Amino acid sequence: MSVPPPYQSFFVRLLGYWKPLFTGKLLFVTNTVSCGALMATGDMIQQTREIWKEPSRVRQWARTGRMFATGCLIGPFGHFWYTALDGRFPGRTKHIVLKKVLLDQLIASPIFGIIYFCGMGTLEGHHPMDCLMEFKRKFWEFYKADCMLWPGAQMINFYFLAPQYRVIYVNFVTVGWDTFLSYLKHQDEHAAGDVSVLDKQQIKSESSVSLLEDEK
């Protein structure tokens, strides 16, 4: 009787611990928490980029916390959406996959966007109508980028992956996507900061001119 190599035994044990996370009630928890954690990761990456460009900026952990909480709102929707989609359209034929991708793009993507902007805005203390107006204002920028990424990613998802791995796959793909969402959500703050810097520069310039005139 041959003895399996140590590394093989390790991976078998690891699979035994990992597999229950994608079955039964734990699958809902996995999908929810992983969505929150990876959205927070995307925001941390975006804030790191912002600090690199502008070293005077301070990392906002509360903002990352809001991204985590909003991700935990999006996770359950993704869980039930993909369960319903796979239940209604089982199989992996090209026709079925294309139908799923189209429905995901037309129905799920806008709903994900609404949950994101309304969830983040509410946690920031904004009125729900203000959150919806922000989503409306940024919708086309959001949706154009969405159409560039998700149809291809979802074709891989629906064609190659088992249903229980759909949300975790989407969550990992969204690390890069969430970096963009964090930028899109907070770009008004960046613009306000740029205006503030320009105002300060203008004040300094006017002060210098005033001093030169006084000397004359």
Contacts in CASP RR format, 6 or more apart in sequence:
PFRMAT RR
TARGET T0000
AUTHOR 0000-0000-0000
METHOD contacts of the structure
MODEL  1
MSVPPPYQSFFVRLLGYWKPLFTGKLLFVTNTVSCGALMATGDMIQQTRE
IWKEPSRVRQWARTGRMFATGCLIGPFGHFWYTALDGRFPGRTKHIVLKK
VLLDQLIASPIFGIIYFCGMGTLEGHHPMDCLMEFKRKFWEFYKADCMLW
PGAQMINFYFLAPQYRVIYVNFVTVGWDTFLSYLKHQDEHAAGDVSVLDK
QQIKSESSVSLLEDEK
4 12 0 8 1.000
20 26 0 8 1.000
21 27 0 8 1.000
21 29 0 8 1.000
21 30 0 8 1.000
22 30 0 8 1.000
22 164 0 8 1.000
22 165 0 8 1.000
22 168 0 8 1.000
23 164 0 8 1.000
27 79 0 8 1.000
27 164 0 8 1.000
28 76 0 8 1.000
28 79 0 8 1.000
30 167 0 8 1.000
30 168 0 8 1.000
31 75 0 8 1.000
31 76 0 8 1.000
31 78 0 8 1.000
31 79 0 8 1.000
31 167 0 8 1.000
31 168 0 8 1.000
31 171 0 8 1.000
32 72 0 8 1.000
32 75 0 8 1.000
32 76 0 8 1.000
32 79 0 8 1.000
33 72 0 8 1.000
34 167 0 8 1.000
34 168 0 8 1.000
34 171 0 8 1.000
35 71 0 8 1.000
35 72 0 8 1.000
35 74 0 8 1.000
35 75 0 8 1.000
35 78 0 8 1.000
35 167 0 8 1.000
35 171 0 8 1.000
35 174 0 8 1.000
36 67 0 8 1.000
36 68 0 8 1.000
36 69 0 8 1.000
36 70 0 8 1.000
36 71 0 8 1.000
36 72 0 8 1.000
36 74 0 8 1.000
36 75 0 8 1.000
36 171 0 8 1.000
37 68 0 8 1.000
38 171 0 8 1.000
38 172 0 8 1.000
38 174 0 8 1.000
38 175 0 8 1.000
38 178 0 8 1.000
39 67 0 8 1.000
39 68 0 8 1.000
39 70 0 8 1.000
39 71 0 8 1.000
39 74 0 8 1.000
39 174 0 8 1.000
39 178 0 8 1.000
39 181 0 8 1.000
40 64 0 8 1.000
40 65 0 8 1.000
40 67 0 8 1.000
40 68 0 8 1.000
41 175 0 8 1.000
41 178 0 8 1.000
42 67 0 8 1.000
42 175 0 8 1.000
42 176 0 8 1.000
42 178 0 8 1.000
42 179 0 8 1.000
42 182 0 8 1.000
43 63 0 8 1.000
43 64 0 8 1.000
43 65 0 8 1.000
43 67 0 8 1.000
43 178 0 8 1.000
43 179 0 8 1.000
43 182 0 8 1.000
44 64 0 8 1.000
45 175 0 8 1.000
45 176 0 8 1.000
45 179 0 8 1.000
46 178 0 8 1.000
46 179 0 8 1.000
46 182 0 8 1.000
46 183 0 8 1.000
46 186 0 8 1.000
47 57 0 8 1.000
47 59 0 8 1.000
47 60 0 8 1.000
47 63 0 8 1.000
47 64 0 8 1.000
47 182 0 8 1.000
49 179 0 8 1.000
50 57 0 8 1.000
50 190 0 8 1.000
51 57 0 8 1.000
51 59 0 8 1.000
63 182 0 8 1.000
63 186 0 8 1.000
66 119 0 8 1.000
66 120 0 8 1.000
66 123 0 8 1.000
66 124 0 8 1.000
67 120 0 8 1.000
67 178 0 8 1.000
67 182 0 8 1.000
69 119 0 8 1.000
69 123 0 8 1.000
70 115 0 8 1.000
70 116 0 8 1.000
70 119 0 8 1.000
70 120 0 8 1.000
70 123 0 8 1.000
71 116 0 8 1.000
73 115 0 8 1.000
73 119 0 8 1.000
74 112 0 8 1.000
74 115 0 8 1.000
74 116 0 8 1.000
75 167 0 8 1.000
75 171 0 8 1.000
77 108 0 8 1.000
77 111 0 8 1.000
77 112 0 8 1.000
77 115 0 8 1.000
78 108 0 8 1.000
78 112 0 8 1.000
78 167 0 8 1.000
78 170 0 8 1.000
79 167 0 8 1.000
81 104 0 8 1.000
81 108 0 8 1.000
81 111 0 8 1.000
82 163 0 8 1.000
82 166 0 8 1.000
82 167 0 8 1.000
83 163 0 8 1.000
85 100 0 8 1.000
85 103 0 8 1.000
85 104 0 8 1.000
86 163 0 8 1.000
86 166 0 8 1.000
89 96 0 8 1.000
89 99 0 8 1.000
89 100 0 8 1.000
90 96 0 8 1.000
92 158 0 8 1.000
92 159 0 8 1.000
96 158 0 8 1.000
97 155 0 8 1.000
97 158 0 8 1.000
97 159 0 8 1.000
98 155 0 8 1.000
100 154 0 8 1.000
100 158 0 8 1.000
101 151 0 8 1.000
101 152 0 8 1.000
101 154 0 8 1.000
101 155 0 8 1.000
101 158 0 8 1.000
104 150 0 8 1.000
104 154 0 8 1.000
105 146 0 8 1.000
105 147 0 8 1.000
105 150 0 8 1.000
105 151 0 8 1.000
105 154 0 8 1.000
109 143 0 8 1.000
109 146 0 8 1.000
109 150 0 8 1.000
110 139 0 8 1.000
110 143 0 8 1.000
113 135 0 8 1.000
113 142 0 8 1.000
114 132 0 8 1.000
114 135 0 8 1.000
116 181 0 8 1.000
116 185 0 8 1.000
117 131 0 8 1.000
117 132 0 8 1.000
117 134 0 8 1.000
117 135 0 8 1.000
117 138 0 8 1.000
117 185 0 8 1.000
118 128 0 8 1.000
118 131 0 8 1.000
118 132 0 8 1.000
118 135 0 8 1.000
119 131 0 8 1.000
120 131 0 8 1.000
120 185 0 8 1.000
121 130 0 8 1.000
121 131 0 8 1.000
121 134 0 8 1.000
122 128 0 8 1.000
122 131 0 8 1.000
126 134 0 8 1.000
135 142 0 8 1.000
138 184 0 8 1.000
141 184 0 8 1.000
142 181 0 8 1.000
142 184 0 8 1.000
145 180 0 8 1.000
145 184 0 8 1.000
149 173 0 8 1.000
149 177 0 8 1.000
153 170 0 8 1.000
153 173 0 8 1.000
156 169 0 8 1.000
157 166 0 8 1.000
157 169 0 8 1.000
157 170 0 8 1.000
158 166 0 8 1.000
161 169 0 8 1.000
END
